[in-house]
């Protein structure tokens, strides 16, 4: 379900990236697993972070974030890894998925997972 929602948000992000973002933007740092979401029959892909721990923003629990990066090639080596990402959080409104959380990335790096075994 999350994959479908992430793909829908990514498509709307690409199609409507010139429209203003709804809501106030917030700078924050999050932890989670970076995953690539590929659209079926398309060469485009989107990136998401499955948050661990989840975060609360304006009373709304957020478990994943769509990633917007000016350099998506930098994300490929971090795929399926636990990362720390910093950026500006905003929400894009879509008819299918409601408000989609988007993190415009300013930095990202691999981190050791809290629950990793030695």
Contact map, one row per residue, 1 for C-alpha under 8 A:
1111100000000000000000000000000000000000000000000000000000000000000000000000000000000000000000000000000000000000000000
1111110000000000000000000000000000000000000000000000000000000000000000000000000000000000000000000000000000000000000000
1111111000000000000000000000000000001000000000000000000000000000000000000000000000000000000000000000000000000000000000
1111111100000000000000000000000000000000000000000000000000000000000000000000000000000000000000000000000000000000000000
1111111110000000000000000000000000000000000000000000000000000000000000000000000000000000000000001000000000000000000000
0111111111000000000000000000000000001000000001010000000000000000010000000000000000000000000000000000000000000000000000
0011111111100000000000000000000000001110000001000000000000000000000000000000000000000000000000000000000000000000000000
0001111111110000000000000000000000000000000000000000000000000000000000000000000000000000000000011000000000000000000000
0000111111111000000000000000000000000000000000000000000000000000010000000000000000000000000001001001000000000000000000
0000011111111100000000000000000000000000000001000000000000000000010000000000000000000000000000000000000000000000000000
0000001111111110000000000000000000000000000000000000000000000000000000000000000000000000000000000000000000000000000000
0000000111111111100000000000000000000000000000000000000000000000000000000000000000000000000001000000000000000000000000
0000000011111111100000000000000000000000000000000000000000000000000000000000000000000000000100000000000000000000000000
0000000001111111100000000000000000000000000000000000000000000000000000000000000000000000000000000000000000000000000000
0000000000111111100000000000000000000000000000000000000000000000000000000000000000000000000000000000000000000000000000
0000000000011111111000000000000000000000000000000000000000000000000000000000000000000000000000000000000000000000000000
0000000000011111111100000000000000000000000000000000000000000000000000000000000000000000000000000000000000000000000000
0000000000000001111100000000000000000000000000000000000000000000000000000000000000000000000000000000000000000000000000
0000000000000001111110000000000000000000000000000000000000000000000000000000000000000000000000000000000000000000000000
0000000000000000111111000000000000000000000000000000000000000000000000000000000000000000000000000000000000000000000000
0000000000000000001111100000000000000000000000000000000000000000000000000000000000000000011110000000000000000000000000
0000000000000000000111110000000000000000000000000000000000000000000000000000000000000000011110000000000000000000000000
0000000000000000000011111000000000000000000000000000000000000000000000000000000000000000011000000000000000000000000000
0000000000000000000001111100000000000000000000000000000000000000000000000000000000000000010000000000000000000000000000
0000000000000000000000111110000000000000000000000000000000000000000000000000000000000001111000000000000000000000000000
0000000000000000000000011111000000000000000000000000000000000000000000000000000000000001110000000000000000000000000000
0000000000000000000000001111100000000000000000000000000000000000000000000000000000000111100000000000000000000000000000
0000000000000000000000000111110000000000000000000000000000000000000000000000000000000111100000000000000000000000000000
0000000000000000000000000011111000000000000000000000000000000000000000000000000000011110000000000000000000000000000000
0000000000000000000000000001111100000000000000000010000000000000000000000000000000011100000000000000000000000000000000
0000000000000000000000000000111110000000000000000011100000000000000000000000000001111000000000000000000000000000000000
0000000000000000000000000000011111000000000000001111100000000000000000000000000001110000000000000000000000000000000000
0000000000000000000000000000001111100000000000001111000000000000000000000000001111100000000000000000000000000000000000
0000000000000000000000000000000111110000000000111100000000000000000000000000011111100000000000000000000000000000000000
0000000000000000000000000000000011111000000000111100000000000000000000000000001110000000000000000000000000000000000000
0000000000000000000000000000000001111100000011110000000000000000000000000000001100000000000000000000000000000000000000
0010011000000000000000000000000000111110000011110000000000000000000000000000000000000000000000000000000000000000000000
0000001000000000000000000000000000011111011111000000000000000000000000000000000000000000000000000000000000000000000000
0000001000000000000000000000000000001111111110000000000000000000000000000000000000000000000000000000000000000000000000
0000000000000000000000000000000000000111110000000000000000000000000000000000000000000000000000000000000000000000000000
0000000000000000000000000000000000000011111000000000000000000000000000000000000000000000000000000000000000000000000000
0000000000000000000000000000000000000111111110000000000000000000000000000000000000000000000000000000000000000000000000
0000000000000000000000000000000000000110111110000000000000000000000000000000000000000000000000000000000000000000000000
0000000000000000000000000000000000000110011111000000000000000000000000000000000000000000000000000000000000000000000000
0000000000000000000000000000000000011110011111100000000000000000000000000000000000000000000000000000000000000000000000
0000011001000000000000000000000000011100000111110000000000000000011000000000000000000000000000000000000000000000000000
0000000000000000000000000000000001111000000011111000000000000000011100000000000000000000000000000000000000000000000000
0000010000000000000000000000000001111000000001111100000000000001111000000000000000000000000000000000000000000000000000
0000000000000000000000000000000111100000000000111110000000000001111000000000000000000000000000000000000000000000000000
0000000000000000000000000000000111100000000000011111000000000011100000000000000000000000000000000000000000000000000000
0000000000000000000000000000011110000000000000001111111000000111100000000000000000000000000000000000000000000000000000
0000000000000000000000000000001110000000000000000111110000000010000000000000000000000000000000000000000000000000000000
0000000000000000000000000000001100000000000000000011111000000010000000000000000000000000000000000000000000000000000000
0000000000000000000000000000000000000000000000000011111100001111000000000000000000000000000000000000000000000000000000
0000000000000000000000000000000000000000000000000010111110001110000000000000000000000000000000000000000000000000000000
0000000000000000000000000000000000000000000000000000011111111100000000000000000000000000000000000000000000000000000000
0000000000000000000000000000000000000000000000000000001111111100000000000000000000000000000000000000000000000000000000
0000000000000000000000000000000000000000000000000000000111110000000000000000000000000000000000000000000000000000000000
0000000000000000000000000000000000000000000000000000000111111000000000000000000000000000000000000000000000000000000000
0000000000000000000000000000000000000000000000000000000111111100000000000000000000000000000000000000000000000000000000
0000000000000000000000000000000000000000000000000000011110111110000000000000000000000000000000000000000000000000000000
0000000000000000000000000000000000000000000000000010011110011111100000000000000000000000000000000000100000000000000000
0000000000000000000000000000000000000000000000000111111000001111100000000000000000000000000000000000000000000000000000
0000000000000000000000000000000000000000000000011110010000000111110000000000000000000000000000000000100000000000000000
0000000000000000000000000000000000000000000000011110000000000111111000000000000000000000000000000001111000000000000000
0000010011000000000000000000000000000000000001111000000000000001111100000000000000000000000000000001111000000000000000
0000000000000000000000000000000000000000000001111000000000000000111110000000000000000000000000000000011110000000000000
0000000000000000000000000000000000000000000000100000000000000000011111000000000000000000000000000000011110000000000000
0000000000000000000000000000000000000000000000000000000000000000001111110000000000000000000000000000000111000000000000
0000000000000000000000000000000000000000000000000000000000000000000111110000000000000000000000000000000010000000000000
0000000000000000000000000000000000000000000000000000000000000000000011111110000000000000000000000000000000000000000000
0000000000000000000000000000000000000000000000000000000000000000000011111111000000000000000000000000000000000000000000
0000000000000000000000000000000000000000000000000000000000000000000000111111000000000000000000000000000000000000000000
0000000000000000000000000000000000000000000000000000000000000000000000111111110000000000000000000000000000000000000000
0000000000000000000000000000000000000000000000000000000000000000000000111111111000000000000000000000000000000000000000
0000000000000000000000000000000000000000000000000000000000000000000000011111111000000000000000000000000000000000000000
0000000000000000000000000000000000000000000000000000000000000000000000000111111000000000000000000000000000000000000000
0000000000000000000000000000000001000000000000000000000000000000000000000111111111100000000000000000000000001100000000
0000000000000000000000000000000011110000000000000000000000000000000000000011111110000000000000000000000000000000000000
0000000000000000000000000000000011110000000000000000000000000000000000000000011111000000000000000000000000000000000000
0000000000000000000000000000000011100000000000000000000000000000000000000000011111100000000000000000000000000100000000
0000000000000000000000000000001111000000000000000000000000000000000000000000010111110000000000000000000000000111100000
0000000000000000000000000000001111000000000000000000000000000000000000000000010011111000000000000000000000011111000000
0000000000000000000000000000111100000000000000000000000000000000000000000000000001111100000000000000000000011110000000
0000000000000000000000000000111000000000000000000000000000000000000000000000000000111110000000000000000011111000000000
0000000000000000000000000011110000000000000000000000000000000000000000000000000000011111000000000000000011110000000000
0000000000000000000000000011100000000000000000000000000000000000000000000000000000001111100000000000001111100000000000
0000000000000000000000001111000000000000000000000000000000000000000000000000000000000111110000000000001111000000000000
0000000000000000000000001111000000000000000000000000000000000000000000000000000000000011111000000000111100000000000000
0000000000000000000011111100000000000000000000000000000000000000000000000000000000000001111100000000111100000000000000
0000000000000000000011101000000000000000000000000000000000000000000000000000000000000000111110000011110000000000000000
0000000000001000000011000000000000000000000000000000000000000000000000000000000000000000011111000011110000000000000000
0000000000000000000011000000000000000000000000000000000000000000000000000000000000000000001111101111000000000000000000
0000000010010000000000000000000000000000000000000000000000000000000000000000000000000000000111111111000000000000000000
0000000000000000000000000000000000000000000000000000000000000000000000000000000000000000000011111100000000000000000000
0000000100000000000000000000000000000000000000000000000000000000000000000000000000000000000001111100000000000000000000
0000100110000000000000000000000000000000000000000000000000000000000000000000000000000000000011111111000000000000000000
0000000000000000000000000000000000000000000000000000000000000000000000000000000000000000000011111111000000000000000000
0000000000000000000000000000000000000000000000000000000000000000000000000000000000000000001111001111100000000000000000
0000000010000000000000000000000000000000000000000000000000000000110000000000000000000000001111001111110000000000000000
0000000000000000000000000000000000000000000000000000000000000101110000000000000000000000111100000011111000000000000000
0000000000000000000000000000000000000000000000000000000000000000111100000000000000000000111100000001111100000000000000
0000000000000000000000000000000000000000000000000000000000000000111100000000000000000011110000000000111110000000000000
0000000000000000000000000000000000000000000000000000000000000000001110000000000000000011110000000000011111000000000000
0000000000000000000000000000000000000000000000000000000000000000001111000000000000001111000000000000001111110000000000
0000000000000000000000000000000000000000000000000000000000000000000010000000000000001111000000000000000111110000000000
0000000000000000000000000000000000000000000000000000000000000000000000000000000000001110000000000000000011111000000000
0000000000000000000000000000000000000000000000000000000000000000000000000000000000111100000000000000000011111100000000
0000000000000000000000000000000000000000000000000000000000000000000000000000010000111000000000000000000000111110000000
0000000000000000000000000000000000000000000000000000000000000000000000000000010011110000000000000000000000011111000000
0000000000000000000000000000000000000000000000000000000000000000000000000000000001110000000000000000000000001111100000
0000000000000000000000000000000000000000000000000000000000000000000000000000000001100000000000000000000000000111110100
0000000000000000000000000000000000000000000000000000000000000000000000000000000001000000000000000000000000000011111100
0000000000000000000000000000000000000000000000000000000000000000000000000000000000000000000000000000000000000001111100
0000000000000000000000000000000000000000000000000000000000000000000000000000000000000000000000000000000000000000111110
0000000000000000000000000000000000000000000000000000000000000000000000000000000000000000000000000000000000000001111111
0000000000000000000000000000000000000000000000000000000000000000000000000000000000000000000000000000000000000000001111
0000000000000000000000000000000000000000000000000000000000000000000000000000000000000000000000000000000000000000000111
